[in-house]
Every structure is written in structure tokens, then in C-alpha cells.
Amino acid sequence: MIATIKAEWRKNRFRPAFLVSSGAVAAITILLYGFSWYQALNPVAGDRRAVSLLTLYPDQFVNNVMGAGFPLGAAIAIVLGALIAGSEYSWGTMKTSLTQGPGRLTTWFGRVIAFEAWMGIITVILFVVGAASSVVVASFQGDAIAWPAMIDIAKGFGTIWLVFAVNGAIGLALGTLIRSSAAALGVGLIYVLAVEVIAVRFIDSINSGAYKWVGNLFVNQNATALTQSFTSPAFGPSVAPAISAEQAVVVLFAYFAGLIIIAAALIRQRDVT
């Protein structure tokens, strides 16, 4: 297994998709801070979405980067997962790798571990760029630099990593199921950004919301609730999420494990060509 993980890491570490996605996450974070900073300094009368400078300072950076991590960062994770899993079939390298050494499940789980390590690296980039951007804002505004508690940083980091991991698992599973990276990433993005939203709204409308608990089991609902649990008075009044952070974590972990196991079963049972 260790040899497989190392092989997957060597194969993917210089892959353009990972390098571009890392740059994209950094750029999204900088744009988020830059745009919010401009809005805070140039408020529009009557704008209900007015931004407070207090939210852009270092002590709030964990709460602030949640907006960059989800949903845009999650969409990038889906694309990466679909590319990693689907391209193996398009290039014919899946069959070649299996004839050279480890079995199907060893190869699959080694690939998953290497991929999730990349999701951790992208999470680090998100937090580092967010923290640096908050320092820039505080320095220009002459505000004292104070950081959140380490436990809050750790919780925020774990939250974004989990959200990236689950959405990446959607891409991995679809790439394995469809055996095409382009089709898999298209289906994944359409499902998460459109189909799931429509499905949840429909379920919530049935019988005056009697089945809202079903809608609360979808990925987006739980990821949204988990990221929205990171807030503070600096962001103004907020409505408590309908889904608790504890439930969201359990549901997202269940999705991650289920998707990885289902994909492993597909690889184990069928022709890999």
C-alpha cells in the first residue's frame, strides 16, 4: 500500500490539474478579500449585503475563508476527482498499472489516499492565502493583528478538508462509474450545482415541509450548514442552520465512505478497460 501511495503521489504531484486548481483556489481567496475590501470601503446606501471591515481582519479569517472553500472550492474538488479517476480509463493506464503489480483495491485506495492528501494541500493554500490577505487588509487599515484560537483554526481546517474530500469523492466515484473524465465532471457539477438544489426545494415543498428531513440528508445542505456554523457578531445577525454541525459532519463522512466503497466495488467486480 505504501509503495502504491508513493507511486500515485509521484504520478500526480506535477499534474497540471493540481497545479492549476491550487492557483485557482488562491486566486479565488484573494478576489474574495479584494472585492469584500472594496465593498467595505465603498458602501452602497441601502445595500443589505454591506461588508464590515471587521470581517476582513485576521481574527475573522477562518470564518471568512469558508465562503471561498464552499461552493467554489468544492466544485474544483469535483473536477479534480473526475479527472483523476476518469482519465485512467481514457489513457488506458488503469489496465497497465494493474498488470504491473498491486491488485485493484490496493491501487484504488492508494489513489484515494494520495488524492485526499492533495485536498489537504489545497486546504492549506486556502488558509495561508486567507490569513495573508487578512494581514494585508489589517496593515493597510492600521488595525492590530490578532489571530483566532488554534482550536478554531483546526476546526475550520478540518471542515474545509472534509468538504473538499466529500466533493472530491463524488468526482472519483463518477469517474470510476462513467469511465470518462469529461462526462464525469460534467455530471458531477450539474448534480451538485443544479440537480441537488432543485431536488431539495421540491422535497421541502411536499406536504408543507413534512419531508424536509430528507432534504437535510443531501451533501450540499450539510456542507452549507457546516460552513455557516463558523460565524461571529462581526458578520451581523445570522440565522442558526437547520442542521447541526455534528449531524453535518456525520452525514458528510458517511457520504465520503459510501462513495469510496461503492467505487471500490465497481473496480473490484467489473472489467477495468
C-alpha positions in Angstrom: 0.0 0.0 0.0 2.8 2.5 0.9 4.5 1.8 -2.4 1.2 2.4 -4.2 0.6 5.7 -2.4 4.2 6.8 -3.3 3.6 5.9 -6.9 0.3 7.8 -7.1 2.0 10.8 -5.4 4.9 10.8 -7.9 2.4 10.4 -10.8 0.2 13.3 -9.8 2.4 15.8 -8.0 3.3 17.6 -11.2 0.0 17.1 -12.9 -1.2 20.4 -14.4 -4.7 19.9 -13.0 -3.5 20.0 -9.4 -1.2 23.0 -10.0 -3.9 25.0 -11.8 -6.5 24.1 -9.1 -4.1 25.2 -6.4 -3.6 28.6 -8.2 -7.4 28.9 -8.7 -8.1 28.4 -5.0 -5.5 31.0 -4.1 -6.9 33.4 -6.7 -10.5 32.9 -5.6 -9.5 33.7 -2.0 -7.6 36.9 -3.0 -10.5 38.0 -5.1 -12.9 37.4 -2.3 -10.9 39.5 0.1 -10.2 42.2 -2.5 -13.9 42.5 -3.6 -15.1 42.5 0.1 -12.5 45.1 1.0 -13.7 47.4 -1.8 -17.3 46.9 -0.8 -16.4 47.8 2.9 -14.6 51.0 1.8 -17.3 52.0 -0.7 -20.6 51.0 0.8 -23.8 51.5 -1.2 -26.7 53.1 0.6 -29.4 50.6 1.3 -27.3 47.6 0.4 -28.4 44.7 2.6 -25.1 42.8 1.8 -22.9 45.6 3.1 -19.5 44.3 4.2 -17.9 45.3 7.5 -14.1 45.8 7.7 -14.2 43.8 11.0 -14.9 40.6 9.0 -11.7 41.0 7.0 -9.2 41.2 9.9 -7.0 38.3 10.9 -9.2 37.3 13.9 -12.0 36.5 11.5 -10.1 34.9 8.6 -11.3 31.4 9.5 -14.9 32.5 9.2 -14.2 34.4 6.1 -12.4 31.7 4.0 -15.5 29.4 4.4 -17.0 31.4 1.5 -14.1 30.6 -0.7 -14.0 27.0 0.3 -17.6 26.3 -0.5 -19.1 26.1 -3.1 -16.3 27.2 -5.5 -13.6 25.2 -3.9 -15.9 22.2 -3.7 -16.6 22.5 -7.4 -12.9 22.4 -8.1 -12.6 19.2 -5.9 -15.3 17.5 -8.0 -13.4 18.4 -11.2 -10.1 17.1 -9.9 -11.7 13.8 -8.7 -13.4 13.2 -12.1 -10.1 13.9 -13.9 -8.0 11.6 -11.7 -10.4 8.7 -11.9 -11.8 9.1 -15.4 -8.5 9.8 -17.2 -7.1 6.5 -16.1 -9.6 4.8 -18.4 -9.3 7.3 -21.2 -5.5 6.8 -21.3 -5.6 3.0 -20.7 -3.3 3.4 -17.8 -5.6 1.6 -15.3 -5.2 -1.7 -17.1 -1.5 -1.2 -17.4 -1.0 -0.4 -13.7 -2.9 -3.4 -12.6 -0.8 -5.8 -14.7 2.5 -4.4 -13.2 2.0 -5.0 -9.5 -0.7 -4.4 -6.8 -4.3 -5.5 -7.0 -7.3 -3.5 -7.8 -8.3 -2.5 -4.3 -4.7 -1.7 -3.3 -4.4 0.6 -6.4 -7.7 2.2 -5.7 -7.2 3.0 -2.1 -3.6 4.2 -2.7 -5.1 6.6 -5.3 -7.7 7.8 -2.9 -5.2 8.5 -0.1 -2.9 10.4 -2.5 -5.9 12.4 -3.8 -7.1 13.3 -0.3 -3.6 14.4 0.6 -3.8 16.9 -2.3 -7.1 18.1 -0.9 -5.3 18.7 2.3 -2.6 20.7 0.5 -5.3 22.8 -1.3 -6.9 23.5 2.1 -3.5 24.7 3.4 -3.2 27.0 0.4 -6.7 28.4 1.1 -6.0 29.1 4.8 -2.5 30.5 4.2 -3.7 32.9 1.4 -6.7 33.8 3.5 -4.6 34.6 6.5 -2.1 36.6 4.4 -4.9 38.6 2.8 -6.4 39.4 6.2 -3.0 40.7 7.4 -2.7 42.9 4.3 -6.1 44.4 5.0 -5.3 44.9 8.7 -2.0 46.5 7.9 -3.5 49.0 5.4 -6.3 49.9 7.8 -3.9 50.3 10.7 -5.6 47.6 12.8 -3.9 45.4 15.4 -3.2 41.9 14.2 -4.8 39.3 16.4 -5.4 35.6 15.4 -8.3 33.2 16.2 -7.7 30.5 18.8 -5.8 27.5 17.4 -8.8 25.2 18.1 -10.9 27.4 15.8 -8.3 27.3 13.1 -8.1 23.5 13.4 -11.9 23.1 13.3 -12.1 25.4 10.2 -9.3 23.5 8.5 -10.9 20.2 9.2 -14.3 21.5 7.9 -12.9 22.6 4.6 -10.8 19.5 4.2 -13.9 17.3 4.8 -16.0 19.4 2.3 -13.2 19.0 -0.3 -12.8 15.3 0.4 -16.5 14.6 0.0 -16.9 16.5 -3.2 -13.7 15.0 -4.5 -15.1 11.6 -3.7 -18.1 12.5 -5.8 -15.8 13.2 -8.8 -13.8 10.0 -8.1 -16.9 7.8 -8.0 -18.4 9.3 -11.1 -15.1 9.0 -13.0 -15.0 5.3 -12.0 -18.6 4.8 -12.9 -18.7 6.6 -16.2 -15.0 5.8 -17.1 -14.7 9.2 -18.7 -13.3 12.3 -17.1 -15.2 14.9 -19.2 -18.6 13.3 -18.8 -17.9 12.6 -15.0 -17.0 16.2 -14.2 -20.0 17.5 -16.2 -22.4 15.2 -14.4 -20.9 16.0 -11.0 -21.1 19.8 -11.4 -24.6 19.7 -12.8 -25.7 17.5 -10.0 -24.2 19.4 -7.1 -24.9 22.9 -8.5 -28.3 22.3 -10.1 -30.0 19.0 -9.6 -29.5 18.7 -5.9 -30.7 22.3 -5.4 -33.9 21.6 -7.3 -34.4 18.3 -5.6 -34.1 19.8 -2.1 -36.5 22.6 -2.9 -39.0 20.1 -4.3 -38.7 17.8 -1.2 -39.1 20.8 1.2 -42.3 21.9 -0.5 -44.0 18.5 -0.2 -46.8 18.4 2.4 -45.8 21.8 3.9 -42.2 20.7 4.6 -43.1 17.4 6.3 -40.2 15.7 4.5 -37.6 18.4 5.0 -35.6 15.9 7.0 -35.0 14.1 3.7 -33.7 17.2 2.0 -31.4 17.7 5.0 -29.5 14.5 4.1 -28.1 15.9 0.8 -24.4 16.8 0.5 -24.9 20.5 -0.2 -27.3 21.0 2.7 -24.8 19.6 5.2 -21.8 21.3 3.7 -23.6 24.6 3.8 -24.7 24.1 7.4 -21.2 23.1 8.5 -19.5 26.1 6.9 -22.2 28.5 8.1 -21.6 27.4 11.7 -18.4 29.5 11.5 -19.6 33.0 12.1 -19.4 35.8 14.7 -21.1 39.1 15.6 -18.8 40.9 13.2 -20.8 39.4 10.3 -24.1 40.7 11.7 -27.2 38.8 12.7 -27.3 35.2 11.5 -29.9 32.5 11.5 -28.9 29.2 13.1 -28.6 26.5 10.5 -31.4 23.9 10.4 -28.7 21.2 10.5 -26.4 20.9 13.5 -22.6 20.9 12.9 -22.4 17.4 14.5 -25.0 16.0 12.1 -23.4 17.6 9.1 -20.0 16.0 10.0 -21.6 12.5 10.4 -23.5 12.8 7.1 -20.5 14.1 5.1 -18.3 11.3 6.5 -21.0 8.8 5.6 -21.1 10.1 2.0 -17.4 10.0 1.7 -17.1 6.4 3.0 -20.1 5.3 0.9 -18.8 6.8 -2.4 -15.3 5.4 -1.9 -16.6 1.9 -1.1 -19.1 1.9 -4.0 -16.3 2.9 -6.4 -14.0 0.2 -5.0 -16.8 -2.4 -5.5 -17.1 -1.3 -9.1 -13.4 -1.6 -9.7 -13.3 -5.0 -8.0 -16.2 -6.6 -9.9 -16.1 -5.3 -13.4 -13.8 -5.0 -16.4 -11.5 -2.0 -15.9 -10.9 -1.3 -19.6 
